[in-house]
Amino acid sequence: MSPAPSREPGPEHARVVLGRIAGPFGVRGWVKVQSFTEPPEQILGFPCWRATLPAGGGRELRPLEGRRHGKGLVVRIEGIDDRDAAVALARPELWIERRELPALRRGEYYRADLVGLEVVNQEDRRLGRVDHFIDLPANPVMVVTGEREHWVPLVPRHLRKVDLERGRVVVDWDPDF
């Protein structure tokens, strides 16, 4: 699953952020990449990333090879052959269009598809809307904003039902917690 996307009109044109460049790595043009995919190496399976550069405009980036390094990845990108070229990329988000994501099995969802959905508990009390997700060491957390903020662990015990057609998520969560 990926975190919140930047969206354009129409779900087929939704941008899904896969990660971001965290800076240069070494002198041969490699970059550090913070991946938002699970597992992190899955980002390397996409043949082309898009990046919006600070100087304006976009750029397609093609990863040639990569590997785990510390808490992230290091990646060699086509056409980025020295440290200066890696620095010039700055630290853009790396994204693809929603339609480029692989199909999911029944009962699986991309995080990007949950952002903005209404969240209710099993007693049908409204908690708010899915705002974003945070990956914590024990498990990911769905941040729900409404009258107050709720951090609902993304585990089967608490995440009871996702209904994309109705635009809602049902959780086993006390609204006073």
Contacts in CASP RR format, 6 or more apart in sequence:
PFRMAT RR
TARGET T0000
AUTHOR 0000-0000-0000
METHOD contacts of the structure
MODEL  1
MSPAPSREPGPEHARVVLGRIAGPFGVRGWVKVQSFTEPPEQILGFPCWR
ATLPAGGGRELRPLEGRRHGKGLVVRIEGIDDRDAAVALARPELWIERRE
LPALRRGEYYRADLVGLEVVNQEDRRLGRVDHFIDLPANPVMVVTGEREH
WVPLVPRHLRKVDLERGRVVVDWDPDF
1 38 0 8 1.000
1 109 0 8 1.000
1 110 0 8 1.000
1 111 0 8 1.000
1 112 0 8 1.000
1 133 0 8 1.000
1 140 0 8 1.000
2 16 0 8 1.000
2 17 0 8 1.000
2 18 0 8 1.000
2 19 0 8 1.000
2 36 0 8 1.000
2 37 0 8 1.000
2 110 0 8 1.000
2 111 0 8 1.000
2 112 0 8 1.000
3 17 0 8 1.000
3 36 0 8 1.000
3 111 0 8 1.000
3 112 0 8 1.000
3 115 0 8 1.000
3 132 0 8 1.000
3 133 0 8 1.000
4 17 0 8 1.000
4 111 0 8 1.000
4 112 0 8 1.000
4 115 0 8 1.000
4 131 0 8 1.000
4 132 0 8 1.000
4 133 0 8 1.000
5 14 0 8 1.000
5 15 0 8 1.000
5 16 0 8 1.000
5 17 0 8 1.000
5 95 0 8 1.000
5 98 0 8 1.000
5 112 0 8 1.000
5 115 0 8 1.000
6 15 0 8 1.000
6 17 0 8 1.000
6 93 0 8 1.000
6 95 0 8 1.000
7 14 0 8 1.000
7 15 0 8 1.000
8 14 0 8 1.000
8 15 0 8 1.000
11 98 0 8 1.000
12 97 0 8 1.000
12 98 0 8 1.000
12 99 0 8 1.000
13 97 0 8 1.000
13 98 0 8 1.000
13 99 0 8 1.000
14 97 0 8 1.000
14 98 0 8 1.000
14 112 0 8 1.000
15 50 0 8 1.000
15 95 0 8 1.000
15 96 0 8 1.000
15 97 0 8 1.000
15 98 0 8 1.000
16 95 0 8 1.000
16 96 0 8 1.000
16 97 0 8 1.000
16 98 0 8 1.000
16 101 0 8 1.000
16 110 0 8 1.000
16 112 0 8 1.000
17 36 0 8 1.000
17 93 0 8 1.000
17 94 0 8 1.000
17 95 0 8 1.000
17 112 0 8 1.000
18 35 0 8 1.000
18 36 0 8 1.000
18 37 0 8 1.000
18 43 0 8 1.000
18 46 0 8 1.000
18 49 0 8 1.000
18 94 0 8 1.000
18 95 0 8 1.000
18 96 0 8 1.000
19 33 0 8 1.000
19 34 0 8 1.000
19 35 0 8 1.000
19 36 0 8 1.000
19 37 0 8 1.000
19 43 0 8 1.000
19 93 0 8 1.000
19 94 0 8 1.000
19 95 0 8 1.000
20 33 0 8 1.000
20 34 0 8 1.000
20 36 0 8 1.000
20 91 0 8 1.000
20 92 0 8 1.000
20 93 0 8 1.000
20 94 0 8 1.000
21 31 0 8 1.000
21 32 0 8 1.000
21 33 0 8 1.000
21 34 0 8 1.000
21 51 0 8 1.000
21 89 0 8 1.000
21 90 0 8 1.000
21 91 0 8 1.000
21 92 0 8 1.000
21 94 0 8 1.000
22 31 0 8 1.000
22 32 0 8 1.000
22 33 0 8 1.000
22 34 0 8 1.000
22 72 0 8 1.000
22 91 0 8 1.000
23 31 0 8 1.000
23 32 0 8 1.000
23 86 0 8 1.000
23 87 0 8 1.000
23 89 0 8 1.000
23 91 0 8 1.000
24 30 0 8 1.000
24 31 0 8 1.000
24 32 0 8 1.000
24 83 0 8 1.000
24 86 0 8 1.000
24 87 0 8 1.000
25 31 0 8 1.000
25 32 0 8 1.000
25 69 0 8 1.000
25 74 0 8 1.000
25 86 0 8 1.000
26 83 0 8 1.000
26 86 0 8 1.000
27 82 0 8 1.000
27 83 0 8 1.000
28 76 0 8 1.000
28 81 0 8 1.000
28 82 0 8 1.000
28 83 0 8 1.000
29 76 0 8 1.000
29 77 0 8 1.000
29 80 0 8 1.000
29 81 0 8 1.000
29 82 0 8 1.000
29 83 0 8 1.000
29 85 0 8 1.000
29 86 0 8 1.000
30 74 0 8 1.000
30 75 0 8 1.000
30 76 0 8 1.000
30 80 0 8 1.000
30 86 0 8 1.000
31 74 0 8 1.000
31 75 0 8 1.000
31 77 0 8 1.000
31 80 0 8 1.000
31 86 0 8 1.000
31 89 0 8 1.000
32 69 0 8 1.000
32 72 0 8 1.000
32 73 0 8 1.000
32 74 0 8 1.000
33 43 0 8 1.000
33 72 0 8 1.000
33 73 0 8 1.000
33 74 0 8 1.000
33 75 0 8 1.000
33 94 0 8 1.000
34 72 0 8 1.000
34 73 0 8 1.000
35 41 0 8 1.000
35 42 0 8 1.000
35 43 0 8 1.000
35 72 0 8 1.000
35 73 0 8 1.000
36 43 0 8 1.000
37 43 0 8 1.000
40 68 0 8 1.000
40 72 0 8 1.000
40 73 0 8 1.000
41 68 0 8 1.000
41 73 0 8 1.000
43 49 0 8 1.000
43 63 0 8 1.000
43 73 0 8 1.000
43 94 0 8 1.000
44 63 0 8 1.000
44 65 0 8 1.000
44 66 0 8 1.000
44 73 0 8 1.000
44 75 0 8 1.000
45 63 0 8 1.000
46 63 0 8 1.000
46 96 0 8 1.000
46 100 0 8 1.000
47 62 0 8 1.000
47 63 0 8 1.000
48 60 0 8 1.000
48 61 0 8 1.000
48 62 0 8 1.000
48 96 0 8 1.000
49 60 0 8 1.000
49 61 0 8 1.000
49 62 0 8 1.000
49 63 0 8 1.000
49 94 0 8 1.000
49 95 0 8 1.000
49 96 0 8 1.000
50 58 0 8 1.000
50 59 0 8 1.000
50 60 0 8 1.000
50 61 0 8 1.000
50 94 0 8 1.000
50 95 0 8 1.000
50 96 0 8 1.000
50 97 0 8 1.000
51 58 0 8 1.000
51 59 0 8 1.000
51 60 0 8 1.000
51 61 0 8 1.000
51 89 0 8 1.000
51 92 0 8 1.000
51 93 0 8 1.000
51 94 0 8 1.000
51 95 0 8 1.000
52 58 0 8 1.000
52 92 0 8 1.000
52 93 0 8 1.000
53 59 0 8 1.000
53 89 0 8 1.000
53 90 0 8 1.000
53 92 0 8 1.000
54 90 0 8 1.000
54 92 0 8 1.000
61 77 0 8 1.000
61 78 0 8 1.000
61 80 0 8 1.000
61 89 0 8 1.000
61 94 0 8 1.000
62 77 0 8 1.000
62 78 0 8 1.000
63 75 0 8 1.000
63 76 0 8 1.000
63 77 0 8 1.000
63 78 0 8 1.000
64 75 0 8 1.000
64 76 0 8 1.000
64 77 0 8 1.000
64 78 0 8 1.000
65 75 0 8 1.000
65 76 0 8 1.000
66 73 0 8 1.000
66 74 0 8 1.000
66 75 0 8 1.000
66 76 0 8 1.000
67 73 0 8 1.000
67 74 0 8 1.000
77 89 0 8 1.000
79 85 0 8 1.000
80 86 0 8 1.000
80 89 0 8 1.000
98 112 0 8 1.000
101 110 0 8 1.000
104 110 0 8 1.000
107 162 0 8 1.000
109 162 0 8 1.000
109 164 0 8 1.000
111 133 0 8 1.000
113 164 0 8 1.000
114 130 0 8 1.000
114 142 0 8 1.000
114 162 0 8 1.000
114 169 0 8 1.000
115 130 0 8 1.000
115 131 0 8 1.000
115 132 0 8 1.000
116 129 0 8 1.000
116 130 0 8 1.000
116 131 0 8 1.000
117 129 0 8 1.000
117 130 0 8 1.000
117 162 0 8 1.000
117 164 0 8 1.000
117 167 0 8 1.000
117 168 0 8 1.000
117 169 0 8 1.000
118 126 0 8 1.000
118 128 0 8 1.000
118 129 0 8 1.000
118 167 0 8 1.000
118 168 0 8 1.000
118 169 0 8 1.000
119 126 0 8 1.000
119 127 0 8 1.000
119 128 0 8 1.000
119 129 0 8 1.000
119 130 0 8 1.000
119 142 0 8 1.000
119 144 0 8 1.000
119 150 0 8 1.000
119 152 0 8 1.000
119 168 0 8 1.000
119 169 0 8 1.000
119 170 0 8 1.000
119 171 0 8 1.000
120 126 0 8 1.000
120 127 0 8 1.000
120 168 0 8 1.000
120 169 0 8 1.000
120 170 0 8 1.000
120 171 0 8 1.000
121 127 0 8 1.000
121 170 0 8 1.000
121 171 0 8 1.000
121 172 0 8 1.000
121 173 0 8 1.000
121 174 0 8 1.000
121 175 0 8 1.000
122 160 0 8 1.000
122 170 0 8 1.000
122 171 0 8 1.000
122 172 0 8 1.000
125 175 0 8 1.000
127 144 0 8 1.000
127 146 0 8 1.000
127 150 0 8 1.000
127 152 0 8 1.000
127 171 0 8 1.000
127 173 0 8 1.000
127 175 0 8 1.000
128 144 0 8 1.000
128 145 0 8 1.000
128 146 0 8 1.000
128 147 0 8 1.000
128 150 0 8 1.000
129 144 0 8 1.000
129 145 0 8 1.000
129 146 0 8 1.000
130 142 0 8 1.000
130 143 0 8 1.000
130 144 0 8 1.000
130 169 0 8 1.000
131 143 0 8 1.000
131 144 0 8 1.000
131 145 0 8 1.000
132 143 0 8 1.000
133 140 0 8 1.000
133 141 0 8 1.000
133 142 0 8 1.000
133 143 0 8 1.000
133 154 0 8 1.000
134 140 0 8 1.000
134 141 0 8 1.000
134 143 0 8 1.000
134 151 0 8 1.000
135 141 0 8 1.000
138 153 0 8 1.000
139 153 0 8 1.000
139 154 0 8 1.000
139 155 0 8 1.000
140 153 0 8 1.000
140 154 0 8 1.000
141 151 0 8 1.000
141 152 0 8 1.000
141 153 0 8 1.000
141 154 0 8 1.000
142 151 0 8 1.000
142 152 0 8 1.000
142 153 0 8 1.000
142 154 0 8 1.000
142 159 0 8 1.000
142 169 0 8 1.000
142 171 0 8 1.000
143 149 0 8 1.000
143 150 0 8 1.000
143 151 0 8 1.000
144 150 0 8 1.000
144 151 0 8 1.000
144 152 0 8 1.000
150 173 0 8 1.000
150 175 0 8 1.000
150 177 0 8 1.000
152 158 0 8 1.000
152 159 0 8 1.000
152 171 0 8 1.000
152 173 0 8 1.000
157 172 0 8 1.000
158 171 0 8 1.000
158 172 0 8 1.000
158 173 0 8 1.000
159 169 0 8 1.000
159 171 0 8 1.000
160 170 0 8 1.000
160 171 0 8 1.000
160 172 0 8 1.000
161 169 0 8 1.000
161 170 0 8 1.000
162 169 0 8 1.000
162 170 0 8 1.000
163 169 0 8 1.000
163 170 0 8 1.000
END
